[in-house]
């Protein structure tokens, strides 16, 4: 499966952005996740959604502010980010894992999110 992330940009603290990740291939058979990597830091998990769409998971740092969803008809996964903070600044990546697998085998190219204070 190939992944293409988009929707990043520059936003003020407290603002919102919605990231999209368009996928090719058997999208509906893959669990999807969003990760981020800030300068000088390791890549970290942000949010995930099961391949059936019935289960989601979030990093503690984004719970209550971010929401992941998927539209299998459009082969797209979204990350709605609200109440953004400067510490959310990072390159955001989408990734795909086969069904119940915890291993993300496919990665998108990343989209930059910058939150100014």
C-alpha positions as a Markdown table, in Angstrom:
| # | Residue | x | y | z |
|---|---|---|---|---|
| 1 | Unk | 0.0 | 0.0 | 0.0 |
| 2 | Unk | 1.2 | 3.5 | -0.8 |
| 3 | Unk | 0.5 | 6.4 | 1.5 |
| 4 | Unk | 0.4 | 10.2 | 0.9 |
| 5 | Unk | 0.0 | 12.5 | 3.8 |
| 6 | Unk | -1.1 | 16.1 | 3.5 |
| 7 | Unk | -2.7 | 19.0 | 5.4 |
| 8 | Unk | 0.2 | 20.2 | 7.4 |
| 9 | Unk | 1.0 | 23.9 | 7.8 |
| 10 | Unk | 1.6 | 26.8 | 10.2 |
| 11 | Unk | -1.0 | 27.6 | 12.8 |
| 12 | Unk | -1.1 | 29.6 | 16.0 |
| 13 | Unk | -1.4 | 28.0 | 19.4 |
| 14 | Unk | -5.0 | 27.1 | 20.1 |
| 15 | Unk | -5.8 | 26.6 | 16.4 |
| 16 | Unk | -6.8 | 23.5 | 14.5 |
| 17 | Unk | -5.6 | 21.5 | 11.5 |
| 18 | Unk | -6.8 | 18.3 | 9.8 |
| 19 | Unk | -4.3 | 16.0 | 8.3 |
| 20 | Unk | -5.2 | 13.5 | 5.6 |
| 21 | Unk | -3.5 | 10.4 | 4.4 |
| 22 | Unk | -4.6 | 9.0 | 1.1 |
| 23 | Unk | -3.9 | 5.3 | 0.5 |
| 24 | Unk | -3.7 | 3.0 | -2.4 |
| 25 | Unk | -4.2 | -0.8 | -2.3 |
| 26 | Unk | -6.3 | -2.8 | 0.2 |
| 27 | Unk | -6.8 | 0.1 | 2.5 |
| 28 | Unk | -9.7 | -1.4 | 4.4 |
| 29 | Unk | -7.6 | -4.3 | 5.5 |
| 30 | Unk | -5.1 | -2.1 | 7.3 |
| 31 | Unk | -5.0 | -0.6 | 10.7 |
| 32 | Unk | -3.8 | 3.0 | 10.4 |
| 33 | Unk | -1.7 | 5.2 | 12.6 |
| 34 | Unk | -0.3 | 8.7 | 12.9 |
| 35 | Unk | 3.2 | 9.3 | 14.2 |
| 36 | Unk | 5.2 | 12.4 | 14.6 |
| 37 | Unk | 8.9 | 13.4 | 14.9 |
| 38 | Unk | 10.1 | 16.6 | 16.3 |
| 39 | Unk | 13.6 | 18.0 | 15.7 |
| 40 | Unk | 16.1 | 16.1 | 17.8 |
| 41 | Unk | 13.6 | 13.6 | 19.1 |
| 42 | Unk | 12.5 | 10.1 | 18.2 |
| 43 | Unk | 9.5 | 9.3 | 16.3 |
| 44 | Unk | 6.5 | 8.8 | 18.6 |
| 45 | Unk | 3.0 | 7.3 | 18.2 |
| 46 | Unk | 0.2 | 9.8 | 18.1 |
| 47 | Unk | -3.0 | 8.0 | 17.3 |
| 48 | Unk | -4.2 | 4.7 | 15.7 |
| 49 | Unk | -7.4 | 3.3 | 14.4 |
| 50 | Unk | -8.3 | -0.4 | 13.8 |
| 51 | Unk | -8.8 | -1.8 | 10.3 |
| 52 | Unk | -12.5 | -2.1 | 11.0 |
| 53 | Unk | -12.6 | 1.4 | 12.4 |
| 54 | Unk | -14.2 | 0.4 | 15.7 |
| 55 | Unk | -11.2 | 1.0 | 17.9 |
| 56 | Unk | -9.0 | 4.0 | 18.4 |
| 57 | Unk | -6.0 | 4.7 | 20.6 |
| 58 | Unk | -4.2 | 8.0 | 21.4 |
| 59 | Unk | -1.0 | 9.1 | 23.1 |
| 60 | Unk | -1.7 | 10.7 | 26.4 |
| 61 | Unk | -0.3 | 14.0 | 25.2 |
| 62 | Unk | -3.0 | 14.4 | 22.6 |
| 63 | Unk | -6.0 | 12.7 | 24.2 |
| 64 | Unk | -9.0 | 15.0 | 24.2 |
| 65 | Unk | -7.5 | 17.3 | 21.5 |
| 66 | Unk | -6.8 | 15.0 | 18.5 |
| 67 | Unk | -9.2 | 12.6 | 16.8 |
| 68 | Unk | -8.4 | 9.9 | 14.2 |
| 69 | Unk | -11.0 | 8.7 | 11.8 |
| 70 | Unk | -11.1 | 6.8 | 8.5 |
| 71 | Unk | -13.2 | 6.7 | 5.4 |
| 72 | Unk | -12.8 | 3.4 | 3.6 |
| 73 | Unk | -14.8 | 4.5 | 0.6 |
| 74 | Unk | -12.2 | 7.3 | 0.1 |
| 75 | Unk | -9.2 | 5.2 | 1.1 |
| 76 | Unk | -8.3 | 8.0 | 3.5 |
| 77 | Unk | -7.5 | 8.4 | 7.2 |
| 78 | Unk | -7.7 | 11.7 | 9.0 |
| 79 | Unk | -6.2 | 13.3 | 12.0 |
| 80 | Unk | -8.2 | 16.2 | 13.4 |
| 81 | Unk | -6.0 | 18.3 | 15.6 |
| 82 | Unk | -7.6 | 20.9 | 17.9 |
| 83 | Unk | -6.2 | 23.1 | 20.6 |
| 84 | Unk | -2.8 | 22.8 | 19.1 |
| 85 | Unk | 0.2 | 23.6 | 21.3 |
| 86 | Unk | 3.8 | 24.6 | 20.3 |
| 87 | Unk | 5.0 | 21.2 | 21.5 |
| 88 | Unk | 2.8 | 19.6 | 18.8 |
| 89 | Unk | 5.3 | 21.0 | 16.2 |
| 90 | Unk | 6.7 | 18.0 | 14.3 |
| 91 | Unk | 6.7 | 16.2 | 11.0 |
| 92 | Unk | 3.6 | 13.9 | 11.0 |
| 93 | Unk | 3.6 | 10.6 | 9.3 |
| 94 | Unk | 0.8 | 8.2 | 8.5 |
| 95 | Unk | 1.5 | 4.4 | 8.6 |
| 96 | Unk | -0.3 | 1.2 | 7.8 |
| 97 | Unk | -0.3 | -2.2 | 9.7 |
| 98 | Unk | -2.0 | -5.3 | 8.3 |
| 99 | Unk | -5.2 | -6.0 | 10.3 |
| 100 | Unk | -4.3 | -6.9 | 13.9 |
| 101 | Unk | -0.6 | -6.6 | 13.4 |
| 102 | Unk | 1.2 | -4.1 | 15.7 |
| 103 | Unk | 3.9 | -3.7 | 13.1 |
| 104 | Unk | 3.5 | -0.7 | 10.8 |
| 105 | Unk | 5.0 | -1.9 | 7.5 |
| 106 | Unk | 4.1 | 1.1 | 5.2 |
| 107 | Unk | 4.8 | 4.7 | 5.8 |
| 108 | Unk | 3.9 | 8.0 | 4.1 |
| 109 | Unk | 6.4 | 10.8 | 3.4 |
| 110 | Unk | 5.4 | 13.1 | 6.3 |
| 111 | Unk | 3.8 | 16.5 | 6.5 |
| 112 | Unk | 5.1 | 19.4 | 8.6 |
| 113 | Unk | 3.0 | 20.9 | 11.3 |
| 114 | Unk | 4.3 | 24.1 | 13.0 |
| 115 | Unk | 2.5 | 25.6 | 15.9 |
| 116 | Unk | 3.5 | 29.1 | 16.8 |
| 117 | Unk | 3.2 | 30.5 | 20.3 |
